[in-house]
Structures are given as structure tokens and as C-alpha cells.
Amino acid sequence: METRIDVKLSKRMNDWTSSGGKITAQGVEKGLRMAAAFAEGEAKRQVYAGHPAHLEGDTGRLRQSITHEVKPPRAYIGTNVIYAAIHEFGGVIVPVRAKMLAFRTKAGDWVR
């Protein structure tokens, strides 16, 4: 699944991307890099927004895995962590080898 974010050139970004009033390829790439770095930072801040109880003891792996890549004329922000999509979009996890899922809580109790 792909999420798109439209970036509107602000006066400040327009200053970064232009040279003498003319927009240059290097300037656009610089603007894309700055916008992608900003979007990456926002994504990282949103990972634990609200701090749900089930994330309190988290290792931070999901947040640390968020990166950006710029390939003009596009920028990509994402993660290679396999469980990121289920956290972001929700869904149903279906057991493969059993009738139901089972796991232990931090307290050591089994949940099915």
C-alpha cells in the first residue's frame, strides 16, 4: 500500500529550490531531501503518539526503522519492519498452524 503526501512549495522551500529566480534540478532535489527528512521525523513522532499501554515496554525498533529515500522527482518514507503495516492500518491476523493465536503477557499469563 502506498501513501502519498502532496508537498506545496512554501516561500522558504522555493528559496531552497531556486537560483536567481530559476528552479534548478539540484534545488528540487535539495527541497525533496529536506521535505522527506521532515516527513520522516513526523512519522517517527507519530509512532508512539498517545503511548498506548501495549507499547510502553517497546524496544523502539519500529520507530528506528523508519527512513527516507529520495529519487527525484519522488521521495519515499517507509520501514522494512514486517509488523509496521498491521500497526498503521490494522487488520486480522489469522493463525496458520493452530485454531487460534496464543501469546504470553508481560505478567506471564496466556492469552488466546
N, C-alpha and C positions, 0 to 999 in steps of 0.2 A: 504494500500500500504506500502511496506517495502523498505527502502533504506539501502543498505549495504555499509559499508566502510571497505576496507581492511587495516589492520594495519601491517606495516612492522616493525619488531623489530630493532630499532636503537641500536647502541653500548650502549647508555645511558639506554635504556629500557632493554636491555639484562643484564646490570649490576643490574637493579632493580629485574629482574625475576630470577636470578641465585644465587646460593650459592656454592661457591667453584667450579665454572665452571659447576655445575649441575642445570638445570632448575627445580624449585620446584612448586608444586601446589599453595602454598601461594604466591610465587613470581609472577606466572602468574596472579593470582587474583589481586595482587597489581598493576601489569602492566596494566591490564584491567581497573581497577578503575582509574588510572591516565590518560589513553587514553580516557576513557569515560568522565571524568571531562574536559579534553581538548576539546573534540568534543562538549560537551555541551556549553562551553564558546564560541567556534566558531559559533555554531548555534545561540546563543543569539546575538552575534555581527552582524550576517548576517540578523537578523530580520528587522532592520531598515537601512540596507546599502543603501545609496543613498537618504534616507529620502524623499520618495515620499510625495507630498503635502497632500494627504489624510490621512497620518499618523501623521502629526505634532501635533495634539491635542490628540494623543492616550494616554490611561491610562497606557500602559506598561504591561497589563495583559498577552498578548501572550508571550512576552519575559520572564516574570517572571514565566510562567507556564512550560517552558522547563526544563526538569530534565533528570537524567540518572539513570539507574538501572543496576547492574552487577549480572549476573547469569552465572558463568563460565560454559562453555567456551565462553559465549557471553556477550555483553554489549548492552543495549538498550538506545537510546536517543530519547525523544519524548515529547509530550504535550497532555493534555486532553481537551484543548480548542477546541470546536467544529468547529470553523471557520479557524483553522490552515491550513487544507488541501487546502481550496479554495485560501488562500493567497500563499501557497507554489506552488501548481500545477495548479491553475487557474480552470476554468470550467464555467458552465452555471447554474445560479440559476433560477429555474422555480417557479413562484407563484403557490400556492396551492388553494387559495380561491378567486382569482381575475384574471382578464385578463392580468394585468401587475403589476410589482412591483412599489411601490411608497415610497419615503422617503424624509425627510427634510434635507437640507444642513445646515451648521453652520450659514449661513446667514438667515435661516428661509424660504428659497424658497423650493417649492416642485419639485421633480424630478421624472419622470416616465420612 
